[in-house]
């Protein structure tokens, strides 16, 4: 067993080998830890608006495609 030293962070022993802070200095890690939790909706607002934009664009393309198919079929089946 290794002795514990709270002034050093050993990422390999903590099980965080591939974590975001891997290789960063202790000052960077402590600054991020002391920054506090993120805002309540910080991780929800951007994905929501990206999803909304994707939904609106795909809905407009689907509507246009189906309208075009209907317009072409109606033109060919007209008496």
ZITA-V793297 format. One record per run of one state. SS is the DSSP state (alpha for helix, beta for strand, coil for the rest). FROM is the first residue (numbers start at 0). LEN is the number of residues. If there is no record, write none. Layout:
# ZITA-V793297
{{SS,FROM,LEN} {SS,FROM,LEN}}
This chain:
# ZITA-V793297
{{coil,0,10} {alpha,10,4} {coil,14,11} {alpha,25,9} {coil,34,7} {alpha,41,35} {coil,76,3}}
